Amino acid sequence: MARGAVGEAYGEPLRSTAAAGEPVPEGGVVRPFLRRWVTAAMLFVAAVLATLYIANAIAVNDLLGTISSLETEHDAVRNDNAQLRAELLRLMSVDRVTSLASSRLGMVQPAMPPQELGTQMPAAAQPARTGTVQDGIPQAGSARTDSTHAGSTAGGAPAANNGNASGVR
């Protein structure tokens, strides 16, 4: 009986087991040892690919769960934000502020509406400018007439206020 010839034991003739287009070795039979390794390698590659596919599917499921929980948390934060905005608007309402100012701080409504005071002085009453202004800073000899220096004179000394809080004389 020939070595590796399974069919001879049963009285069948030997057949070539080589794949189509593959040269047949001298005995007419492909070595089963090489075929086993090729089959094992193919099974190993298939198992690795299946494992990678399953791992990818598990990772995608985990990411979808994370996205879902983050969306839920985002919605909760948006709802909290909307509630805080509503509370802020309620606390800032004019009616509430007015009632708190009247009750807690003793605010009194005036009998007459406020009157606008003229903030412009007549042209004859305005001091003449003798100096120059560079970069918003008056130079020596210039009169300070802007609103930030309304309470001081050209020399830098405070002007007499005479009880007038607006600085207008």
GUROFI-769833 format. One record per residue (C-alpha): x, y, z. Coordinates in Angstrom, 3 decimals, always signed. Example, Ala and Ser with C-alpha at 12.3 -4.5 7.8 and 13.67 -1.06 7.14 Angstrom:
BEGIN
<lotor xx="+12.300" yy="-4.500" zz="+7.800"/>
<lotor xx="+13.670" yy="-1.060" zz="+7.140"/>
//
This chain:
BEGIN
<lotor xx="+0.000" yy="+0.000" zz="+0.000"/>
<lotor xx="+1.322" yy="+3.421" zz="-0.946"/>
<lotor xx="+2.067" yy="+5.929" zz="+1.724"/>
<lotor xx="-0.758" yy="+8.503" zz="+2.155"/>
<lotor xx="-3.051" yy="+6.797" zz="-0.355"/>
<lotor xx="-6.351" yy="+6.421" zz="+1.384"/>
<lotor xx="-8.264" yy="+5.139" zz="-1.585"/>
<lotor xx="-5.996" yy="+2.088" zz="-2.100"/>
<lotor xx="-7.150" yy="+0.473" zz="+1.085"/>
<lotor xx="-10.608" yy="+0.165" zz="-0.359"/>
<lotor xx="-9.498" yy="-0.966" zz="-3.771"/>
<lotor xx="-10.111" yy="+2.389" zz="-5.466"/>
<lotor xx="-7.553" yy="+3.917" zz="-7.780"/>
<lotor xx="-5.580" yy="+6.914" zz="-6.593"/>
<lotor xx="-6.860" yy="+10.332" zz="-7.724"/>
<lotor xx="-5.007" yy="+13.526" zz="-7.924"/>
<lotor xx="-6.018" yy="+15.899" zz="-5.131"/>
<lotor xx="-4.237" yy="+18.924" zz="-6.561"/>
<lotor xx="-6.305" yy="+22.033" zz="-7.303"/>
<lotor xx="-7.069" yy="+22.962" zz="-10.896"/>
<lotor xx="-4.059" yy="+24.422" zz="-12.624"/>
<lotor xx="-1.686" yy="+23.251" zz="-9.899"/>
<lotor xx="+1.105" yy="+20.931" zz="-10.969"/>
<lotor xx="+0.663" yy="+17.394" zz="-9.654"/>
<lotor xx="+3.653" yy="+16.064" zz="-7.688"/>
<lotor xx="+5.419" yy="+12.876" zz="-8.740"/>
<lotor xx="+3.276" yy="+10.461" zz="-6.813"/>
<lotor xx="+0.103" yy="+12.048" zz="-8.166"/>
<lotor xx="-1.027" yy="+13.061" zz="-4.680"/>
<lotor xx="-0.685" yy="+16.479" zz="-2.968"/>
<lotor xx="+0.884" yy="+16.117" zz="+0.412"/>
<lotor xx="-1.844" yy="+16.216" zz="+3.049"/>
<lotor xx="+0.546" yy="+17.946" zz="+5.503"/>
<lotor xx="+0.707" yy="+21.104" zz="+3.333"/>
<lotor xx="-3.044" yy="+21.072" zz="+2.760"/>
<lotor xx="-3.673" yy="+20.917" zz="+6.504"/>
<lotor xx="-1.480" yy="+23.994" zz="+7.120"/>
<lotor xx="-3.178" yy="+25.951" zz="+4.364"/>
<lotor xx="-6.578" yy="+25.031" zz="+5.772"/>
<lotor xx="-5.485" yy="+25.911" zz="+9.318"/>
<lotor xx="-4.104" yy="+29.270" zz="+8.148"/>
<lotor xx="-7.339" yy="+30.055" zz="+6.330"/>
<lotor xx="-9.370" yy="+29.129" zz="+9.423"/>
<lotor xx="-7.074" yy="+31.289" zz="+11.566"/>
<lotor xx="-7.489" yy="+34.288" zz="+9.245"/>
<lotor xx="-11.268" yy="+33.767" zz="+9.211"/>
<lotor xx="-11.323" yy="+33.592" zz="+13.020"/>
<lotor xx="-9.247" yy="+36.783" zz="+13.323"/>
<lotor xx="-11.531" yy="+38.604" zz="+10.899"/>
<lotor xx="-14.627" yy="+37.396" zz="+12.752"/>
<lotor xx="-13.103" yy="+38.518" zz="+16.068"/>
<lotor xx="-12.300" yy="+41.954" zz="+14.655"/>
<lotor xx="-15.819" yy="+42.289" zz="+13.269"/>
<lotor xx="-17.389" yy="+41.344" zz="+16.598"/>
<lotor xx="-15.058" yy="+43.690" zz="+18.515"/>
<lotor xx="-16.003" yy="+46.496" zz="+16.144"/>
<lotor xx="-19.712" yy="+45.783" zz="+16.619"/>
<lotor xx="-19.261" yy="+45.851" zz="+20.418"/>
<lotor xx="-17.324" yy="+49.145" zz="+20.222"/>
<lotor xx="-20.043" yy="+50.699" zz="+18.054"/>
<lotor xx="-22.699" yy="+49.559" zz="+20.551"/>
<lotor xx="-20.722" yy="+51.114" zz="+23.408"/>
<lotor xx="-20.364" yy="+54.381" zz="+21.497"/>
<lotor xx="-24.078" yy="+54.442" zz="+20.687"/>
<lotor xx="-24.860" yy="+53.949" zz="+24.383"/>
<lotor xx="-22.483" yy="+56.765" zz="+25.288"/>
<lotor xx="-24.082" yy="+59.054" zz="+22.685"/>
<lotor xx="-27.523" yy="+58.242" zz="+24.024"/>
<lotor xx="-26.544" yy="+59.017" zz="+27.620"/>
<lotor xx="-24.829" yy="+62.257" zz="+26.556"/>
<lotor xx="-27.928" yy="+63.326" zz="+24.624"/>
<lotor xx="-30.041" yy="+62.643" zz="+27.712"/>
<lotor xx="-27.645" yy="+64.671" zz="+29.852"/>
<lotor xx="-27.633" yy="+67.469" zz="+27.248"/>
<lotor xx="-31.441" yy="+67.617" zz="+27.304"/>
<lotor xx="-31.421" yy="+67.765" zz="+31.108"/>
<lotor xx="-28.913" yy="+70.625" zz="+31.081"/>
<lotor xx="-30.987" yy="+72.489" zz="+28.491"/>
<lotor xx="-34.088" yy="+72.093" zz="+30.670"/>
<lotor xx="-32.175" yy="+73.353" zz="+33.722"/>
<lotor xx="-30.924" yy="+76.294" zz="+31.674"/>
<lotor xx="-34.469" yy="+77.152" zz="+30.564"/>
<lotor xx="-35.670" yy="+77.001" zz="+34.177"/>
<lotor xx="-32.822" yy="+79.251" zz="+35.306"/>
<lotor xx="-33.612" yy="+81.761" zz="+32.553"/>
<lotor xx="-37.273" yy="+81.825" zz="+33.613"/>
<lotor xx="-36.222" yy="+82.340" zz="+37.240"/>
<lotor xx="-33.847" yy="+85.135" zz="+36.192"/>
<lotor xx="-36.579" yy="+86.898" zz="+34.236"/>
<lotor xx="-38.951" yy="+86.564" zz="+37.188"/>
<lotor xx="-36.373" yy="+88.002" zz="+39.587"/>
<lotor xx="-35.529" yy="+90.866" zz="+37.215"/>
<lotor xx="-39.133" yy="+91.934" zz="+36.570"/>
<lotor xx="-39.767" yy="+95.634" zz="+37.106"/>
<lotor xx="-42.830" yy="+95.033" zz="+39.280"/>
<lotor xx="-40.893" yy="+92.777" zz="+41.658"/>
<lotor xx="-37.900" yy="+95.127" zz="+41.885"/>
<lotor xx="-40.191" yy="+98.113" zz="+42.510"/>
<lotor xx="-42.144" yy="+96.319" zz="+45.231"/>
<lotor xx="-38.943" yy="+95.117" zz="+46.945"/>
<lotor xx="-37.440" yy="+98.597" zz="+46.763"/>
<lotor xx="-40.584" yy="+100.104" zz="+48.292"/>
<lotor xx="-40.967" yy="+97.535" zz="+51.056"/>
<lotor xx="-37.378" yy="+96.762" zz="+52.040"/>
<lotor xx="-35.494" yy="+99.911" zz="+51.095"/>
<lotor xx="-38.226" yy="+102.526" zz="+51.626"/>
<lotor xx="-38.359" yy="+103.804" zz="+48.062"/>
<lotor xx="-41.025" yy="+106.462" zz="+47.573"/>
<lotor xx="-42.683" yy="+107.275" zz="+44.257"/>
<lotor xx="-42.221" yy="+110.971" zz="+43.376"/>
<lotor xx="-45.312" yy="+113.168" zz="+43.243"/>
<lotor xx="-44.260" yy="+114.634" zz="+39.887"/>
<lotor xx="-42.425" yy="+112.997" zz="+37.009"/>
<lotor xx="-38.758" yy="+113.970" zz="+36.799"/>
<lotor xx="-37.891" yy="+117.046" zz="+34.785"/>
<lotor xx="-35.001" yy="+117.125" zz="+32.364"/>
<lotor xx="-32.326" yy="+119.612" zz="+33.218"/>
<lotor xx="-30.440" yy="+121.241" zz="+30.397"/>
<lotor xx="-26.894" yy="+119.915" zz="+30.229"/>
<lotor xx="-25.699" yy="+122.331" zz="+27.532"/>
<lotor xx="-24.410" yy="+125.702" zz="+28.647"/>
<lotor xx="-25.093" yy="+128.699" zz="+26.438"/>
<lotor xx="-22.260" yy="+129.507" zz="+24.048"/>
<lotor xx="-21.447" yy="+132.750" zz="+25.889"/>
<lotor xx="-21.038" yy="+130.937" zz="+29.220"/>
<lotor xx="-18.624" yy="+128.292" zz="+27.871"/>
<lotor xx="-14.946" yy="+129.010" zz="+28.606"/>
<lotor xx="-12.662" yy="+129.665" zz="+25.651"/>
<lotor xx="-10.123" yy="+127.004" zz="+24.752"/>
<lotor xx="-6.607" yy="+128.338" zz="+24.820"/>
<lotor xx="-4.530" yy="+125.155" zz="+24.704"/>
<lotor xx="-4.498" yy="+121.961" zz="+22.645"/>
<lotor xx="-5.621" yy="+118.443" zz="+23.415"/>
<lotor xx="-3.472" yy="+115.506" zz="+22.364"/>
<lotor xx="-4.610" yy="+111.886" zz="+22.827"/>
<lotor xx="-7.464" yy="+113.030" zz="+25.067"/>
<lotor xx="-5.117" yy="+114.750" zz="+27.555"/>
<lotor xx="-5.434" yy="+118.547" zz="+27.888"/>
<lotor xx="-2.140" yy="+120.357" zz="+27.471"/>
<lotor xx="-0.924" yy="+123.249" zz="+29.580"/>
<lotor xx="-3.108" yy="+126.319" zz="+29.227"/>
<lotor xx="-6.161" yy="+124.465" zz="+27.909"/>
<lotor xx="-9.520" yy="+124.717" zz="+29.628"/>
<lotor xx="-11.037" yy="+121.473" zz="+30.869"/>
<lotor xx="-14.606" yy="+121.486" zz="+29.666"/>
<lotor xx="-15.318" yy="+117.828" zz="+29.052"/>
<lotor xx="-17.705" yy="+115.919" zz="+31.333"/>
<lotor xx="-14.959" yy="+113.968" zz="+33.110"/>
<lotor xx="-13.339" yy="+117.158" zz="+34.401"/>
<lotor xx="-16.472" yy="+119.270" zz="+34.932"/>
<lotor xx="-15.708" yy="+119.782" zz="+38.609"/>
<lotor xx="-12.229" yy="+121.215" zz="+38.152"/>
<lotor xx="-10.774" yy="+124.433" zz="+36.818"/>
<lotor xx="-8.045" yy="+125.002" zz="+34.246"/>
<lotor xx="-5.369" yy="+124.885" zz="+36.933"/>
<lotor xx="-6.549" yy="+121.484" zz="+38.191"/>
<lotor xx="-8.028" yy="+122.753" zz="+41.465"/>
<lotor xx="-11.623" yy="+121.723" zz="+42.207"/>
<lotor xx="-14.217" yy="+124.337" zz="+41.330"/>
<lotor xx="-16.622" yy="+125.696" zz="+43.906"/>
<lotor xx="-19.794" yy="+123.621" zz="+43.647"/>
<lotor xx="-22.199" yy="+125.916" zz="+45.521"/>
<lotor xx="-24.510" yy="+122.969" zz="+46.311"/>
<lotor xx="-25.191" yy="+122.111" zz="+42.675"/>
<lotor xx="-24.543" yy="+118.375" zz="+42.205"/>
<lotor xx="-24.476" yy="+118.563" zz="+38.403"/>
<lotor xx="-21.478" yy="+120.874" zz="+38.309"/>
<lotor xx="-23.420" yy="+123.495" zz="+36.280"/>
<lotor xx="-23.016" yy="+127.051" zz="+37.653"/>
//
